[in-house]
């Protein structure tokens, strides 16, 4: 797990933002050389689980580069539990869901924090307004973002933001380089581990087991596996290992069509929040899923991954820091399992 330590006080940090490498904004230009003590940092995150996981190395880089600063992360409510109690941040603020009054209250709250540095991992207009409302003298965001003129410094990227580009944002804020690896950077509270183990015990799932997150709702050719494909893959996997089906909802179309197996297949879909799912993935010998946030969540918990990818650039979205296999056919999951579990 991460070696970073919590910084729960607002101790004076002598670290400064110097030699900012990004291009200054045209409208709100700020000097390229800055000497601003960084005591309080704000980071703004998107609604995607995958995107949050991709920001973990950048958060770690901020913690290491500004060791005396207090870091506040502004995240959507569904993702908040993944950062609460994390040594990477000191405070988690929830992005409000309401209208203008709620947004205005959040902006005032951000302004009252007197941030010295703000980073926008999201490119939305609302995020830009939140970043601007902090009043931070250094506000770093993507050049392609909405209302990018509200940032003092831009980072030019090609394509969609990913783990490497988030590290570029951190570097533009003066951070030292960090490996593009999120493995072990999630700190899940012990209570979620207990919840996950209780689910496994109730289902009589013993280790080693495989966590599978099936989906039949995707429109992309390779990821829109029909029930028959998932059923075939799970039947083959369950000849050697217990299977725990996980995800946002149950999968009766799969479980109802399974033939009797040597090892149990238990559907835990819809019974876990994100932190419990993370703990559950961390207990699995292997995670099988799509190229989405759940797959990266499992990898962040240091669990090997067998993933079904489409035509996206694998180099940009592949799991980081753990052994993984990319598969396209049902029998590929079983082959990947044999290679990754080693039994």
JOQUIJO-V738293 format. One line per field, one symbol per residue. phi: phi as a letter, one per 30 degrees, with the letter a starting at -180 (. if undefined). psi: psi as a letter, one per 30 degrees, with the letter a starting at -180 (. if undefined). A space follows every 50 residues. Layout:
phi: ???
psi: ???
This chain:
phi: .dcdcdbdccddcddbdbhddddddddcdbedcbbceccbbcbbcdddde ddeddedddddddddbdcdcccccbdedcdddcdidddbcbccdddcdde eddddddddddddhdcbbbcdccddddeddddddiddcbcadddddhddd cdbcbdbcidebeddddddddddjdddbddbceicccceedddddddddd dddhccddbccbcdbccdcdedcdddeddddddddddddbbdbcdbkdbd bdddddcddecdcdbccceicbdddddddddddddaccacdbdddddddd dicebcbcccdddeddbdecibdabcbbbedddddddddddib
psi: lkgkkkiflhkkkfkljkhkflkkkeeiklkeklijkjfkkkkklafkee eeeffeeeeeeeeefiffkkkkkjlkeffefffkfkfflfkkkkkkfaae eeeeeeeeeeeffhkfkkkjfkgleeeeeeeeffgkfjjklkfflkhfff kfkljklkalkaeeeeeeeeefggllkkkikgkgfkjkkfeeeeeeeeee eefhjlkklkkkilkgfkfkeffhkleeeeeeeeeeegffkkkjklafll iffeefgklklelljkjgkggkaeeeeeeeefflfkkkaaiaeeefeeef ghklkjkjlbgljeffglkkflklkklflefeeeeeeeeeeg.
